[in-house]
Amino acid sequence: MITIDIQRNENNEIISFTTSGHAYADEPGRDIVCAAVSTLTQTMLLGVYEVLKVKLPYKMKHGYLTCNIPEDISVEKRQQINILFETMVVGLKNIQENYCQYIDLHDKEV
């Protein structure tokens, strides 16, 4: 199962996310659930890097991706990043609706 943890601050802004695990919906290379989650999360991170030109700290390895937004980001960049993060969450929740047996998503304030 893929576990997704979205953490928000008191303003409901996403401050970090972590995805870990595998869906095992099919054999490796044919698992559309893993592919969809990986595509969404990695594309969001690429958008932050390539479009917004912001270098966020992240760690990625097989079956794992985590990213945190530092507190010292400007308000303008913070708002732009949050739009990308929220778009990612909408996509992840949509995947979960259709493949709930493979995804455990937690979206909470910390």
The first five atom37 places (N, CA, C, CB, O) and aatype in JSON, in Angstrom:
{
  "aatype": [12, 9, 16, 9, 3, 9, 5, 1, 2, 6, 2, 2, 6, 9, 9, 15, 13, 16, 16, 15, 7, 8, 0, 18, 0, 3, 6, 14, 7, 1, 3, 9, 19, 4, 0, 0, 19, 15, 16, 10, 16, 5, 16, 12, 10, 10, 7, 19, 18, 6, 19, 10, 11, 19, 11, 10, 14, 18, 11, 12, 11, 8, 7, 18, 10, 16, 4, 2, 9, 14, 6, 3, 9, 15, 19, 6, 11, 1, 5, 5, 9, 2, 9, 10, 13, 6, 16, 12, 19, 19, 7, 10, 11, 2, 9, 5, 6, 2, 18, 4, 5, 18, 9, 3, 10, 8, 3, 11, 6, 19],
  "atom_mask": [
    [1, 1, 1, 1, 1],
    [1, 1, 1, 1, 1],
    [1, 1, 1, 1, 1],
    [1, 1, 1, 1, 1],
    [1, 1, 1, 1, 1],
    [1, 1, 1, 1, 1],
    [1, 1, 1, 1, 1],
    [1, 1, 1, 1, 1],
    [1, 1, 1, 1, 1],
    [1, 1, 1, 1, 1],
    [1, 1, 1, 1, 1],
    [1, 1, 1, 1, 1],
    [1, 1, 1, 1, 1],
    [1, 1, 1, 1, 1],
    [1, 1, 1, 1, 1],
    [1, 1, 1, 1, 1],
    [1, 1, 1, 1, 1],
    [1, 1, 1, 1, 1],
    [1, 1, 1, 1, 1],
    [1, 1, 1, 1, 1],
    [1, 1, 1, 0, 1],
    [1, 1, 1, 1, 1],
    [1, 1, 1, 1, 1],
    [1, 1, 1, 1, 1],
    [1, 1, 1, 1, 1],
    [1, 1, 1, 1, 1],
    [1, 1, 1, 1, 1],
    [1, 1, 1, 1, 1],
    [1, 1, 1, 0, 1],
    [1, 1, 1, 1, 1],
    [1, 1, 1, 1, 1],
    [1, 1, 1, 1, 1],
    [1, 1, 1, 1, 1],
    [1, 1, 1, 1, 1],
    [1, 1, 1, 1, 1],
    [1, 1, 1, 1, 1],
    [1, 1, 1, 1, 1],
    [1, 1, 1, 1, 1],
    [1, 1, 1, 1, 1],
    [1, 1, 1, 1, 1],
    [1, 1, 1, 1, 1],
    [1, 1, 1, 1, 1],
    [1, 1, 1, 1, 1],
    [1, 1, 1, 1, 1],
    [1, 1, 1, 1, 1],
    [1, 1, 1, 1, 1],
    [1, 1, 1, 0, 1],
    [1, 1, 1, 1, 1],
    [1, 1, 1, 1, 1],
    [1, 1, 1, 1, 1],
    [1, 1, 1, 1, 1],
    [1, 1, 1, 1, 1],
    [1, 1, 1, 1, 1],
    [1, 1, 1, 1, 1],
    [1, 1, 1, 1, 1],
    [1, 1, 1, 1, 1],
    [1, 1, 1, 1, 1],
    [1, 1, 1, 1, 1],
    [1, 1, 1, 1, 1],
    [1, 1, 1, 1, 1],
    [1, 1, 1, 1, 1],
    [1, 1, 1, 1, 1],
    [1, 1, 1, 0, 1],
    [1, 1, 1, 1, 1],
    [1, 1, 1, 1, 1],
    [1, 1, 1, 1, 1],
    [1, 1, 1, 1, 1],
    [1, 1, 1, 1, 1],
    [1, 1, 1, 1, 1],
    [1, 1, 1, 1, 1],
    [1, 1, 1, 1, 1],
    [1, 1, 1, 1, 1],
    [1, 1, 1, 1, 1],
    [1, 1, 1, 1, 1],
    [1, 1, 1, 1, 1],
    [1, 1, 1, 1, 1],
    [1, 1, 1, 1, 1],
    [1, 1, 1, 1, 1],
    [1, 1, 1, 1, 1],
    [1, 1, 1, 1, 1],
    [1, 1, 1, 1, 1],
    [1, 1, 1, 1, 1],
    [1, 1, 1, 1, 1],
    [1, 1, 1, 1, 1],
    [1, 1, 1, 1, 1],
    [1, 1, 1, 1, 1],
    [1, 1, 1, 1, 1],
    [1, 1, 1, 1, 1],
    [1, 1, 1, 1, 1],
    [1, 1, 1, 1, 1],
    [1, 1, 1, 0, 1],
    [1, 1, 1, 1, 1],
    [1, 1, 1, 1, 1],
    [1, 1, 1, 1, 1],
    [1, 1, 1, 1, 1],
    [1, 1, 1, 1, 1],
    [1, 1, 1, 1, 1],
    [1, 1, 1, 1, 1],
    [1, 1, 1, 1, 1],
    [1, 1, 1, 1, 1],
    [1, 1, 1, 1, 1],
    [1, 1, 1, 1, 1],
    [1, 1, 1, 1, 1],
    [1, 1, 1, 1, 1],
    [1, 1, 1, 1, 1],
    [1, 1, 1, 1, 1],
    [1, 1, 1, 1, 1],
    [1, 1, 1, 1, 1],
    [1, 1, 1, 1, 1],
    [1, 1, 1, 1, 1]
  ],
  "atom_positions": [
    [[0.84, -1.18, 0.0], [0.0, 0.0, 0.0], [0.88, 1.24, 0.0], [-0.95, 0.0, 1.21], [1.95, 1.26, 0.61]],
    [[0.41, 2.28, -0.7], [1.09, 3.57, -0.7], [0.5, 4.41, 0.42], [0.95, 4.29, -2.09], [-0.71, 4.59, 0.5]],
    [[1.36, 4.93, 1.27], [0.94, 5.84, 2.33], [1.37, 7.25, 1.94], [1.54, 5.43, 3.71], [2.52, 7.49, 1.58]],
    [[0.42, 8.17, 2.03], [0.69, 9.56, 1.7], [0.32, 10.41, 2.91], [-0.12, 10.02, 0.43], [-0.81, 10.36, 3.4]],
    [[1.28, 11.18, 3.4], [1.07, 12.07, 4.53], [1.25, 13.51, 4.07], [2.03, 11.74, 5.71], [2.33, 13.9, 3.62]],
    [[0.18, 14.29, 4.17], [0.21, 15.72, 3.86], [0.12, 16.45, 5.19], [-0.96, 16.14, 2.87], [-0.79, 16.2, 5.98]],
    [[1.07, 17.34, 5.46], [1.04, 18.1, 6.71], [0.82, 19.57, 6.39], [2.36, 17.9, 7.52], [1.41, 20.13, 5.47]],
    [[-0.06, 20.19, 7.2], [-0.43, 21.58, 7.0], [-0.15, 22.39, 8.25], [-1.91, 21.7, 6.61], [-0.1, 21.85, 9.36]],
    [[0.04, 23.69, 8.05], [0.21, 24.58, 9.21], [-1.16, 25.11, 9.64], [1.18, 25.75, 8.88], [-2.18, 24.72, 9.09]],
    [[-1.15, 26.01, 10.62], [-2.41, 26.55, 11.15], [-3.17, 27.39, 10.13], [-2.13, 27.38, 12.38], [-4.36, 27.65, 10.32]],
    [[-2.52, 27.82, 9.05], [-3.18, 28.57, 7.97], [-3.68, 27.66, 6.85], [-2.21, 29.61, 7.39], [-4.1, 28.13, 5.8]],
    [[-3.62, 26.36, 7.09], [-4.04, 25.33, 6.13], [-3.13, 25.24, 4.91], [-5.45, 25.61, 5.67], [-3.51, 24.68, 3.88]],
    [[-1.92, 25.8, 5.01], [-0.95, 25.69, 3.93], [-0.18, 24.38, 4.1], [0.03, 26.91, 3.93], [0.16, 23.98, 5.21]],
    [[0.08, 23.72, 3.0], [0.86, 22.48, 3.04], [2.31, 22.84, 3.36], [0.75, 21.7, 1.69], [2.91, 23.68, 2.71]],
    [[2.85, 22.18, 4.38], [4.24, 22.45, 4.76], [5.16, 21.28, 4.43], [4.31, 22.75, 6.25], [6.38, 21.44, 4.37]],
    [[4.55, 20.09, 4.21], [5.37, 18.95, 3.79], [4.45, 17.84, 3.29], [6.26, 18.44, 4.97], [3.26, 17.8, 3.58]],
    [[5.06, 16.94, 2.53], [4.36, 15.72, 2.15], [5.37, 14.59, 2.08], [3.63, 15.89, 0.79], [6.55, 14.8, 1.81]],
    [[4.88, 13.4, 2.32], [5.69, 12.19, 2.21], [4.86, 11.1, 1.57], [6.23, 11.74, 3.6], [3.71, 10.87, 1.96]],
    [[5.42, 10.43, 0.58], [4.8, 9.23, 0.02], [5.76, 8.08, 0.24], [4.45, 9.42, -1.51], [6.97, 8.22, 0.07]],
    [[5.21, 6.94, 0.62], [6.07, 5.77, 0.81], [5.29, 4.5, 0.51], [6.63, 5.73, 2.26], [4.07, 4.44, 0.66]],
    [[6.02, 3.5, 0.08], [5.42, 2.2, -0.19], [5.09, 2.0, -1.66], [0.0, 0.0, 0.0], [5.4, 2.83, -2.51]],
    [[4.47, 0.87, -1.92], [4.09, 0.48, -3.28], [2.64, -0.02, -3.26], [5.04, -0.63, -3.83], [2.18, -0.59, -2.27]],
    [[1.95, 0.21, -4.34], [0.54, -0.2, -4.43], [0.4, -1.7, -4.63], [-0.16, 0.54, -5.56], [-0.52, -2.31, -4.08]],
    [[1.28, -2.29, -5.4], [1.18, -3.7, -5.78], [-0.15, -3.99, -6.47], [1.35, -4.61, -4.54], [-0.74, -5.05, -6.28]],
    [[-0.61, -3.01, -7.28], [-1.84, -3.19, -8.05], [-1.59, -4.06, -9.28], [-2.41, -1.84, -8.47], [-2.52, -4.6, -9.87]],
    [[-0.33, -4.19, -9.66], [0.07, -5.02, -10.79], [1.57, -5.27, -10.64], [-0.28, -4.33, -12.19], [2.19, -4.81, -9.68]],
    [[2.14, -5.98, -11.57], [3.57, -6.25, -11.52], [4.35, -4.96, -11.75], [3.96, -7.33, -12.57], [3.85, -4.04, -12.4]],
    [[5.58, -4.88, -11.24], [6.4, -3.68, -11.45], [6.5, -3.35, -12.94], [7.8, -3.87, -10.84], [6.7, -4.23, -13.77]],
    [[6.37, -2.08, -13.24], [6.39, -1.64, -14.62], [5.01, -1.57, -15.26], [0.0, 0.0, 0.0], [4.83, -0.96, -16.32]],
    [[4.02, -2.2, -14.61], [2.65, -2.18, -15.13], [1.66, -1.66, -14.09], [2.24, -3.58, -15.58], [0.45, -1.67, -14.31]],
    [[2.18, -1.21, -12.96], [1.34, -0.76, -11.85], [0.93, 0.7, -12.08], [2.08, -0.93, -10.49], [1.72, 1.61, -11.83]],
    [[-0.3, 0.91, -12.56], [-0.74, 2.26, -12.88], [-0.96, 3.13, -11.65], [-2.01, 2.21, -13.69], [-0.88, 4.35, -11.74]],
    [[-1.23, 2.53, -10.5], [-1.43, 3.31, -9.28], [-0.09, 3.9, -8.83], [-2.05, 2.43, -8.14], [-0.01, 5.09, -8.55]],
    [[0.94, 3.08, -8.77], [2.27, 3.59, -8.42], [2.73, 4.64, -9.43], [3.3, 2.43, -8.34], [3.28, 5.68, -9.07]],
    [[2.51, 4.35, -10.69], [2.93, 5.28, -11.74], [2.21, 6.62, -11.61], [2.66, 4.69, -13.13], [2.83, 7.68, -11.77]],
    [[0.92, 6.59, -11.31], [0.15, 7.83, -11.18], [0.63, 8.66, -9.99], [-1.34, 7.51, -11.03], [0.81, 9.87, -10.12]],
    [[0.83, 8.02, -8.84], [1.29, 8.74, -7.65], [2.68, 9.3, -7.89], [1.29, 7.8, -6.41], [2.95, 10.46, -7.55]],
    [[3.57, 8.51, -8.45], [4.93, 8.99, -8.74], [4.92, 10.16, -9.71], [5.78, 7.85, -9.3], [5.65, 11.13, -9.53]],
    [[4.1, 10.06, -10.74], [4.03, 11.12, -11.73], [3.54, 12.43, -11.12], [3.12, 10.71, -12.88], [4.12, 13.49, -11.35]],
    [[2.48, 12.35, -10.34], [1.95, 13.57, -9.71], [2.95, 14.21, -8.76], [0.67, 13.25, -8.96], [3.2, 15.41, -8.84]],
    [[3.52, 13.43, -7.87], [4.41, 14.0, -6.86], [5.71, 14.52, -7.47], [4.72, 12.96, -5.8], [6.2, 15.59, -7.09]],
    [[6.26, 13.78, -8.41], [7.51, 14.22, -9.01], [7.3, 15.4, -9.96], [8.16, 13.07, -9.75], [8.17, 16.27, -10.04]],
    [[6.18, 15.43, -10.67], [5.89, 16.57, -11.55], [5.68, 17.83, -10.73], [4.66, 16.28, -12.42], [6.12, 18.91, -11.14]],
    [[5.01, 17.72, -9.59], [4.83, 18.88, -8.73], [6.19, 19.42, -8.28], [3.97, 18.52, -7.51], [6.43, 20.62, -8.31]],
    [[7.07, 18.52, -7.89], [8.4, 18.94, -7.45], [9.18, 19.58, -8.61], [9.18, 17.73, -6.88], [9.86, 20.58, -8.42]],
    [[9.07, 18.99, -9.8], [9.71, 19.59, -10.98], [9.15, 20.98, -11.28], [9.53, 18.68, -12.21], [9.89, 21.88, -11.67]],
    [[7.84, 21.15, -11.09], [7.23, 22.46, -11.3], [7.79, 23.5, -10.36], [0.0, 0.0, 0.0], [8.05, 24.64, -10.76]],
    [[7.99, 23.12, -9.11], [8.57, 24.05, -8.13], [9.99, 24.42, -8.56], [8.57, 23.43, -6.7], [10.38, 25.58, -8.5]],
    [[10.77, 23.42, -8.98], [12.16, 23.65, -9.37], [12.27, 24.4, -10.69], [12.89, 22.34, -9.47], [12.98, 25.4, -10.79]],
    [[11.57, 23.92, -11.71], [11.76, 24.43, -13.07], [10.92, 25.66, -13.4], [11.44, 23.35, -14.05], [11.39, 26.56, -14.1]],
    [[9.69, 25.71, -12.9], [8.8, 26.83, -13.23], [8.96, 27.96, -12.22], [7.33, 26.36, -13.27], [9.14, 29.12, -12.61]],
    [[8.9, 27.63, -10.93], [9.01, 28.65, -9.9], [10.45, 29.0, -9.54], [8.29, 28.2, -8.67], [10.7, 30.02, -8.9]],
    [[11.39, 28.16, -9.95], [12.82, 28.37, -9.67], [13.12, 28.39, -8.17], [13.29, 29.67, -10.3], [13.94, 29.18, -7.69]],
    [[12.43, 27.51, -7.44], [12.64, 27.39, -6.0], [13.22, 26.0, -5.72], [11.3, 27.62, -5.2], [12.68, 25.0, -6.19]],
    [[14.29, 25.95, -4.99], [14.93, 24.69, -4.63], [14.48, 24.25, -3.25], [16.48, 24.82, -4.69], [15.01, 24.71, -2.24]],
    [[13.49, 23.36, -3.22], [13.0, 22.82, -1.95], [13.82, 21.61, -1.54], [11.51, 22.45, -2.05], [14.26, 20.84, -2.4]],
    [[14.04, 21.42, -0.25], [14.72, 20.21, 0.19], [13.8, 19.0, 0.03], [15.18, 20.34, 1.66], [12.62, 19.05, 0.39]],
    [[14.34, 17.93, -0.52], [13.57, 16.7, -0.68], [14.5, 15.5, -0.61], [12.8, 16.7, -2.02], [15.71, 15.62, -0.76]],
    [[13.89, 14.35, -0.37], [14.62, 13.07, -0.4], [13.78, 12.12, -1.24], [14.88, 12.49, 1.05], [12.57, 12.03, -1.07]],
    [[14.45, 11.42, -2.14], [13.75, 10.47, -2.99], [14.59, 9.21, -3.14], [13.45, 11.09, -4.36], [15.79, 9.26, -3.4]],
    [[13.92, 8.08, -2.97], [14.52, 6.79, -3.25], [13.39, 5.86, -3.68], [15.31, 6.22, -2.02], [12.23, 6.27, -3.69]],
    [[13.71, 4.66, -4.01], [12.71, 3.71, -4.51], [11.53, 3.61, -3.54], [13.36, 2.33, -4.72], [11.69, 3.17, -2.4]],
    [[10.34, 4.0, -4.01], [9.15, 3.89, -3.18], [9.02, 4.93, -2.08], [0.0, 0.0, 0.0], [8.26, 4.74, -1.13]],
    [[9.76, 6.04, -2.2], [9.75, 7.05, -1.13], [10.07, 8.43, -1.7], [10.76, 6.67, -0.01], [11.02, 8.59, -2.47]],
    [[9.27, 9.42, -1.31], [9.56, 10.82, -1.64], [9.04, 11.68, -0.52], [8.93, 11.24, -3.02], [7.89, 11.54, -0.1]],
    [[9.87, 12.58, -0.02], [9.44, 13.53, 0.99], [9.98, 14.91, 0.63], [9.91, 13.1, 2.41], [11.07, 15.04, 0.09]],
    [[9.19, 15.93, 0.95], [9.56, 17.3, 0.62], [9.01, 18.22, 1.7], [9.04, 17.71, -0.79], [7.87, 18.06, 2.14]],
    [[9.82, 19.18, 2.12], [9.42, 20.16, 3.13], [9.6, 21.56, 2.57], [10.25, 19.98, 4.42], [10.52, 21.83, 1.8]],
    [[8.69, 22.45, 2.97], [8.81, 23.85, 2.58], [9.45, 24.6, 3.75], [7.43, 24.47, 2.2], [8.88, 24.64, 4.83]],
    [[10.62, 25.19, 3.53], [11.27, 25.95, 4.61], [10.42, 27.16, 5.01], [12.67, 26.41, 4.18], [9.68, 27.7, 4.19]],
    [[10.53, 27.58, 6.25], [9.75, 28.71, 6.74], [10.22, 30.05, 6.19], [9.8, 28.75, 8.25], [9.48, 31.03, 6.24]],
    [[11.45, 30.11, 5.66], [11.99, 31.39, 5.2], [11.69, 31.71, 3.74], [13.47, 31.4, 5.41], [12.34, 32.58, 3.15]],
    [[10.73, 31.03, 3.14], [10.33, 31.3, 1.75], [9.49, 32.58, 1.72], [9.51, 30.08, 1.14], [8.7, 32.82, 2.64]],
    [[9.66, 33.4, 0.71], [8.87, 34.63, 0.59], [7.38, 34.32, 0.5], [9.33, 35.45, -0.64], [7.0, 33.22, 0.09]],
    [[6.54, 35.26, 0.87], [5.09, 35.08, 0.85], [4.62, 34.78, -0.57], [4.37, 36.32, 1.4], [3.77, 33.91, -0.77]],
    [[5.15, 35.48, -1.55], [4.75, 35.27, -2.95], [5.09, 33.85, -3.41], [5.44, 36.3, -3.87], [4.24, 33.17, -3.98]],
    [[6.31, 33.41, -3.17], [6.72, 32.06, -3.57], [5.93, 31.01, -2.78], [8.23, 31.86, -3.35], [5.58, 29.96, -3.32]],
    [[5.66, 31.31, -1.52], [4.89, 30.38, -0.67], [3.5, 30.14, -1.26], [4.77, 30.92, 0.77], [3.02, 29.01, -1.29]],
    [[2.87, 31.21, -1.71], [1.54, 31.1, -2.32], [1.59, 30.3, -3.62], [0.96, 32.5, -2.58], [0.71, 29.48, -3.87]],
    [[2.61, 30.54, -4.43], [2.75, 29.81, -5.69], [3.0, 28.33, -5.45], [3.89, 30.41, -6.52], [2.42, 27.48, -6.11]],
    [[3.87, 28.03, -4.5], [4.16, 26.64, -4.16], [2.9, 25.95, -3.66], [5.29, 26.55, -3.11], [2.63, 24.81, -4.02]],
    [[2.13, 26.64, -2.83], [0.93, 26.05, -2.27], [-0.08, 25.71, -3.37], [0.31, 26.99, -1.25], [-0.79, 24.71, -3.26]],
    [[-0.16, 26.52, -4.41], [-1.05, 26.21, -5.52], [-0.64, 24.89, -6.17], [-1.04, 27.35, -6.58], [-1.48, 24.05, -6.46]],
    [[0.65, 24.71, -6.39], [1.12, 23.44, -6.97], [0.87, 22.27, -6.02], [2.62, 23.53, -7.3], [0.41, 21.22, -6.46]],
    [[1.15, 22.45, -4.75], [0.92, 21.39, -3.77], [-0.56, 21.02, -3.69], [1.43, 21.81, -2.4], [-0.9, 19.84, -3.66]],
    [[-1.43, 22.02, -3.66], [-2.87, 21.75, -3.58], [-3.36, 21.01, -4.83], [-3.67, 23.06, -3.4], [-4.22, 20.13, -4.74]],
    [[-2.82, 21.37, -5.98], [-3.16, 20.66, -7.21], [-2.73, 19.2, -7.13], [-2.51, 21.35, -8.43], [-3.46, 18.31, -7.56]],
    [[-1.56, 18.96, -6.58], [-1.09, 17.59, -6.38], [-2.04, 16.83, -5.47], [0.33, 17.59, -5.8], [-2.38, 15.68, -5.75]],
    [[-2.47, 17.45, -4.38], [-3.37, 16.8, -3.42], [-4.71, 16.46, -4.08], [-3.61, 17.7, -2.18], [-5.25, 15.38, -3.85]],
    [[-5.24, 17.35, -4.9], [-6.48, 17.06, -5.62], [-6.31, 15.81, -6.47], [-6.9, 18.26, -6.51], [-7.18, 14.94, -6.48]],
    [[-5.2, 15.72, -7.19], [-4.93, 14.55, -8.01], [-4.77, 13.28, -7.19], [0.0, 0.0, 0.0], [-5.29, 12.23, -7.56]],
    [[-4.05, 13.37, -6.08], [-3.85, 12.2, -5.22], [-5.17, 11.71, -4.62], [-2.84, 12.52, -4.1], [-5.41, 10.51, -4.53]],
    [[-6.02, 12.65, -4.2], [-7.32, 12.27, -3.65], [-8.2, 11.62, -4.72], [-8.03, 13.5, -3.06], [-8.97, 10.71, -4.41]],
    [[-8.09, 12.08, -5.95], [-8.85, 11.48, -7.04], [-8.38, 10.05, -7.29], [-8.7, 12.31, -8.32], [-9.2, 9.16, -7.51]],
    [[-7.09, 9.83, -7.26], [-6.56, 8.46, -7.42], [-7.05, 7.6, -6.27], [-5.0, 8.46, -7.48], [-7.45, 6.45, -6.48]],
    [[-7.02, 8.13, -5.06], [-7.47, 7.37, -3.89], [-8.95, 6.99, -4.02], [-7.24, 8.18, -2.61], [-9.33, 5.88, -3.66]],
    [[-9.77, 7.89, -4.53], [-11.19, 7.58, -4.71], [-11.4, 6.37, -5.62], [-11.93, 8.79, -5.28], [-12.29, 5.56, -5.39]],
    [[-10.58, 6.26, -6.63], [-10.72, 5.19, -7.61], [-9.96, 3.92, -7.25], [-10.27, 5.66, -8.94], [-10.29, 2.83, -7.73]],
    [[-8.94, 4.05, -6.4], [-8.1, 2.91, -6.04], [-7.84, 2.89, -4.53], [-6.75, 2.95, -6.81], [-6.7, 2.78, -4.09]],
    [[-8.91, 3.01, -3.74], [-8.78, 3.17, -2.29], [-8.09, 1.98, -1.61], [-10.13, 3.37, -1.68], [-7.52, 2.14, -0.53]],
    [[-8.13, 0.82, -2.22], [-7.5, -0.34, -1.61], [-5.98, -0.28, -1.71], [-8.02, -1.61, -2.27], [-5.29, -1.09, -1.09]],
    [[-5.44, 0.67, -2.48], [-4.0, 0.76, -2.68], [-3.36, 2.01, -2.06], [-3.7, 0.73, -4.14], [-2.14, 2.11, -1.99]],
    [[-4.2, 2.96, -1.61], [-3.68, 4.24, -1.12], [-4.28, 4.58, 0.23], [-3.96, 5.37, -2.13], [-5.49, 4.49, 0.43]],
    [[-3.41, 4.98, 1.17], [-3.82, 5.45, 2.48], [-3.34, 6.9, 2.59], [-3.24, 4.55, 3.65], [-2.16, 7.14, 2.81]],
    [[-4.25, 7.86, 2.44], [-3.89, 9.28, 2.41], [-4.33, 9.97, 3.69], [-4.52, 9.97, 1.17], [-5.48, 9.86, 4.11]],
    [[-3.39, 10.68, 4.3], [-3.65, 11.45, 5.53], [-3.33, 12.91, 5.24], [-2.8, 10.92, 6.74], [-2.22, 13.24, 4.84]],
    [[-4.31, 13.77, 5.44], [-4.16, 15.21, 5.18], [-4.53, 15.91, 6.48], [-5.07, 15.71, 3.95], [-5.71, 15.99, 6.84]],
    [[-3.52, 16.41, 7.2], [-3.81, 16.92, 8.55], [-2.97, 18.13, 8.93], [-3.59, 15.83, 9.57], [-1.9, 18.37, 8.37]],
    [[-3.49, 18.88, 9.9], [-2.76, 20.0, 10.47], [-1.84, 19.48, 11.56], [-3.73, 21.07, 11.03], [-2.22, 18.6, 12.33]],
    [[-0.63, 20.01, 11.61], [0.32, 19.61, 12.64], [0.64, 20.77, 13.57], [1.61, 19.09, 12.01], [1.42, 20.62, 14.5]]
  ]
}
